[in-house]
Amino acid sequence: MKINFFKYQGTGNDFILLDNRKNEWSGLNRSMIAKLCDRRFGIGGDGLILLNAHPKYDFEMKNYNSDGGECSMCGNGARCLAQLAHDLQVPSRVKDHYHFLAIDGEHEASIHGNLIHLKMQNVDEINETPEGFVLNTGSPHLVCPATHLMTQDIVTQGRTLRNSPMFMPGGINVNFVQAYGKKIFVRTYERGVEDETLSCGTGIIAAAITAAQNQGPGVHEYEVHSRGGILQVRFEQSESDLQTQKWENIWLIGPAVLSFKGTALLTEE
């Protein structure tokens, strides 16, 4: 089977993107997707994403982790997919603003120069646990304060926390965070990848929102650094939402870049 693909990355979080508007790739199974994402025997990527047609939206996003399993919302992947839609002139002409459907509902994305602005779903609550703060930003995240972030063994610690009975059966993504004012540094262990990724969009949002606790109502903006680059996060909290810890109008802002494109030969199993 020959598969025409695009490889995009958003701050080092890299994805295989397939134009599936004609349903050519809907039959890919878990083992096929895992093989394509394998960095030694395939194309390599943190995940695979299908650009699907949809009658009511500009497109639909369907995304998979590198282990081949369907995954929850991926912020960096969605920004990459919006850039692909722009590059392919989806739906039929060049646009700079998109409405699309993902696993967690409706989203919008706009392109401003080399930056993609992605609007995320609201966050309704933050829960504190002995391990850190838990919140869902489209994917479930645990945010853990760190003091020696760059030398910390986050793979070993992240794997342990990801598989903690407290977070099963689905597990959780684990973020280790150091904050310096409005600058935040994050390293993330991602479930489904089962390793550290250079960047995680939903994890970066989780880290920023956690840092904004007790900062009062209003618009909050943070510069978030990952090993793969810098993203901006902007969101709001109203006076009435202080007690419930609800956050609204959440935007993830950063670049998404085409690395290469080509044709892969996949042996069916």
Summary of the structure (lengths in Angstrom):
residues: 269
radius of gyration: 18.0
end to end distance: 10.8
largest distance: 56.5
contacts: 936
relative contact order: 0.18
helix: 19%
strand: 43%
